[in-house]
Amino acid sequence: MPLEVLPTESHESQPVATSVDGALTPIWGLTLPKLRKFIEEKVGERPYRATQVFQWLYRQRVSSVAEMSNLGRDMKDAIINNFSFDIPKIHTRLISQDGTRKYLFEVDGGDLVESVMIKQPNRMTLCVSSQVGCALGCKFCKTGTMGLKRHLGTHEIIGQVMGVIKDAENFNDMFTNIVFMGMGEPLHNYDNVTDALRILRDPEGLNMSARKITISSAGLAPALERFGKETDVDASLAISLNATTNEIRSKVMPINNRYPLEVLLQTLKNYPLGKREQITMEYVMLGGVNDTPEDLKRLPKLLHGLKAKVNLIPYNFNNGLGFESPHKDLPQKWQGELNKQGIIATIRWSKGQDISAACGQLVTDSKRKPLARTNPEAAEAAPIKTAVLNSLQPN
Ligand code: SF4
């Protein structure tokens, strides 16, 4: 999709997946207010019934309507006749030596998207996809090489979350945080992503705090501005900065031609933040491209006046896109210098490199040659990992 036609306000004309059978409404795509409306108008039941259903889905996490014990027979039949409960199938699950789990989910129409469970000290983060492919074409990103195929529906985004919740039973763990940092630019799929946030945040739903959910954007300035004005939905914000000059940023992130640094940074300065909130500026360090001494001098100046911290991400994927890792000492040097300037900087070493955890790498690999399928029901991870890793060749 050419950047010229990137929607900045709404994507209503974009194709959004519907139920596979075309008749049933995917229940995972409905926020509580939408479910109430549907149940009132189409099923003829009182709105509180929707709250009961929502609680069964997200609090009790039942897997069948039969288990919704406070609903009468007629109501259960109406639900079965109106809604689809399908969640995306796990096509492949890979487990890294560092504990990272990567999922390839098969969404509507057989498209594949990635989700990753990343183990970190004191937390576990689930990274979900928002689109099949991506229109933004960042040069260091495998997903960017795919172009945009389509937006994911809300039910496919929540479906990834519910699929991982179900599979986490096999590992006796659970995510504590969710980041929209998988395939796609989440704010390009604005309406479906914000509905997914509403479901994640709803006290009757997954009841997650805004601090535990992060939207990561390449910098669609008008959509960021719109998101800042939303009154009923919220999340933390991460921005892929990745350069200190327009020249370099436009080279590695073509979206910069449309929303250059000065526009993006002004939008972020205007963004309403709570007292203790900060924007995370992601900086993928590309050896010899954006990690020069001049970049290090410019970065604090760029961030002046912005409530922001910096996440340095040394690029170290051998994914055939022509970029190099930074010199091994540079991330610490940058971190020290930024800290000296009063800017909190952390280094995020990439996880799960043995399982192609770079965004989009697994999908593109699976298109080149079929991956071994895992048995999603299996609790034993190691043989699966070995089987699948053996089928993958490094790029
Ligand atoms: Fe799209 Fe994000 Fe990849 Fe850029 S880095 S191409 S915005 S998925």
Residues whose N, C-alpha, C, O or C-beta is under 5 A from the ligand:
A	BS01	SF4	C134 L136 G137 C138 C141 T143 G144 G182 M183 G184 E185 A218
